[in-house]
Amino acid sequence: MAMASLPTANAEIMQFFRDWLETFAGHVRDVDYASARPLFHPEVLAFGTHNDVIPGLDQWVSTQWDNVWPKTTDFRFVLDQTSILASSDGTMATVIAPWTSTGYHQDGSPFARPGRATMVFSRHGDGWLCVHSHMSLNRGVPQTSHANRPVKAW
């Protein structure tokens, strides 16, 4: 019996999430937590480099975002390697995307800091909110980065 193909998002949903990824990556580069918050459900469940399950946006910002965003630069999703899946009823979507960034050794020298993300979205009104995010570094990438950039907005 042939397996059905993955539920790939239609062109409109794909474009929405490519734009979403670009917007979110810009907030990461700007260390702008305040602008990034509305992209996520307040009760988002997240995994990340520094924690296991993180319940809620406030805890995610304080324990993960604030341990990473000010300490790295150049964060971007690799859009041409991103996959976007969507439920047939248009209420749920999943984005699978590699990303790149620059980390910094204690002496200030830069290193490539690539990783990958899986994000699950739920339709809310006319838009979408991320309800789960799992972002992690690729194997062998140093866990700690030592930049010290200011937070633009909490």
Phi, psi and omega per residue, in radians:
M1 nan 2.254 -3.111
A2 -1.308 2.412 3.104
M3 -1.419 2.420 3.075
A4 -1.170 2.620 3.127
S5 -1.256 2.842 3.113
L6 -1.059 2.592 -3.131
P7 -1.384 1.330 -3.117
T8 -1.149 2.426 -3.138
A9 -1.153 2.660 3.062
N10 -1.289 3.007 -3.040
A11 -1.037 -0.698 -3.120
E12 -1.139 -0.789 3.131
I13 -1.180 -0.701 3.094
M14 -1.026 -0.780 -3.127
Q15 -1.144 -0.709 3.100
F16 -0.969 -0.848 -3.065
F17 -1.302 -0.529 3.010
R18 -1.097 -0.755 3.077
D19 -1.113 -0.721 3.115
W20 -1.030 -0.819 3.135
L21 -1.056 -0.745 3.112
E22 -1.112 -0.731 3.129
T23 -1.119 -0.868 -3.131
F24 -1.072 -0.782 3.133
A25 -1.044 -0.651 3.079
G26 -1.093 -0.700 3.105
H27 -1.155 -0.652 3.088
V28 -1.110 -0.832 -3.137
R29 -1.061 -0.620 -3.130
D30 -1.467 -0.101 -3.037
V31 0.910 0.903 -3.087
D32 -1.988 1.454 -3.123
Y33 -1.093 -0.709 -3.078
A34 -1.035 -0.729 -3.134
S35 -1.288 -0.495 -3.130
A36 -1.380 -0.513 -3.058
R37 -0.918 -0.784 -3.078
P38 -1.136 -0.173 3.121
L39 -1.397 -0.177 -3.014
F40 -2.138 2.583 3.021
H41 -1.177 2.436 -3.121
P42 -1.028 -0.442 3.139
E43 -1.805 0.409 3.141
V44 -0.843 2.480 3.023
L45 -1.862 2.210 -3.027
A46 -2.307 2.691 2.920
F47 -2.077 2.668 3.078
G48 -2.807 -3.122 -3.096
T49 -1.053 -0.681 -3.008
H50 -1.654 -0.145 -3.079
N51 -2.593 2.797 3.000
D52 -1.441 -2.204 -3.135
V53 -1.248 2.200 3.128
I54 -1.957 1.969 -3.103
P55 -1.565 1.909 3.029
G56 1.747 2.598 -3.060
L57 -1.119 -0.752 -3.108
D58 -1.037 -0.785 3.134
Q59 -1.186 -0.632 3.126
W60 -1.115 -0.772 3.120
V61 -1.062 -0.825 -3.039
S62 -1.300 -0.558 -3.070
T63 -1.733 -0.413 -3.095
Q64 -2.005 -1.076 -3.093
W65 -0.958 -0.814 -3.057
D66 -1.260 -0.265 3.055
N67 -1.584 -0.141 -3.050
V68 -2.143 -0.964 -2.971
W69 -0.978 -0.819 -3.125
P70 -1.241 -0.237 -3.027
K71 -1.778 0.024 -3.114
T72 -2.347 2.968 3.060
T73 -2.437 2.996 2.942
D74 1.138 0.428 -3.087
F75 -1.122 2.268 3.091
R76 -2.653 2.510 2.987
F77 -1.459 2.595 3.101
V78 -1.610 1.583 -2.988
L79 -1.099 -0.610 -3.104
D80 -1.298 -0.102 3.059
Q81 -2.004 0.225 -3.093
T82 -1.570 2.442 3.043
S83 -1.996 2.445 -3.129
I84 -2.272 2.082 -3.140
L85 -1.936 2.632 3.124
A86 -2.550 2.523 3.084
S87 -1.164 2.673 -3.106
S88 -1.126 -0.447 3.123
D89 -1.548 0.010 3.063
G90 1.269 0.380 -3.105
T91 -1.827 -0.294 -3.133
M92 -2.374 2.569 3.084
A93 -2.543 2.671 3.093
T94 -2.261 2.316 3.117
V95 -2.015 2.234 3.113
I96 -2.073 2.015 -2.980
A97 -2.532 2.251 2.940
P98 -1.317 2.752 3.104
W99 -2.457 2.829 3.094
T100 -2.235 2.705 3.031
S101 -2.839 3.043 3.082
T102 -2.026 2.267 3.034
G103 -1.861 2.988 -3.081
Y104 -2.353 2.222 3.042
H105 -1.188 2.926 -3.103
Q106 -1.033 -0.522 3.121
D107 -1.425 0.034 3.111
G108 1.609 -0.122 -3.138
S109 -1.278 2.436 -3.074
P110 -1.409 2.722 2.986
F111 -2.497 2.647 3.094
A112 -1.175 2.360 -3.062
R113 -2.287 1.223 -3.126
P114 -1.454 2.748 3.084
G115 -2.789 -2.890 -3.130
R116 -2.541 2.728 -3.099
A117 -2.392 2.527 2.917
T118 -2.203 2.202 -3.136
M119 -2.258 2.367 3.121
V120 -1.922 2.334 -3.088
F121 -2.108 2.577 3.048
S122 -2.132 2.440 3.128
R123 -1.227 2.276 3.085
H124 -2.300 1.860 -3.097
G125 1.083 -2.196 -3.134
D126 -1.537 -0.064 -3.063
G127 -2.211 -2.850 -3.114
W128 -2.297 2.523 3.012
L129 -2.158 2.451 3.072
C130 -1.313 2.188 -3.128
V131 -1.885 -0.244 3.066
H132 -2.642 2.384 3.071
S133 -2.397 2.363 3.013
H134 -2.282 1.863 3.109
M135 -2.032 2.276 3.131
S136 -2.544 2.687 3.099
L137 -1.292 2.651 3.003
N138 -1.157 2.786 3.124
R139 -1.038 2.470 3.056
G140 1.464 -0.101 3.141
V141 -1.440 2.319 3.113
P142 -0.946 2.371 -3.099
Q143 -1.296 -0.464 -3.028
T144 -1.929 2.407 3.041
S145 -2.219 2.589 -2.942
H146 -2.057 0.319 3.018
A147 -1.171 2.900 3.138
N148 -2.516 1.255 -3.106
R149 -1.569 2.616 -3.135
P150 -1.298 2.625 3.037
V151 -1.387 2.186 -3.127
K152 -1.236 -0.807 -3.108
A153 -2.736 2.344 3.100
W154 -1.475 nan nan
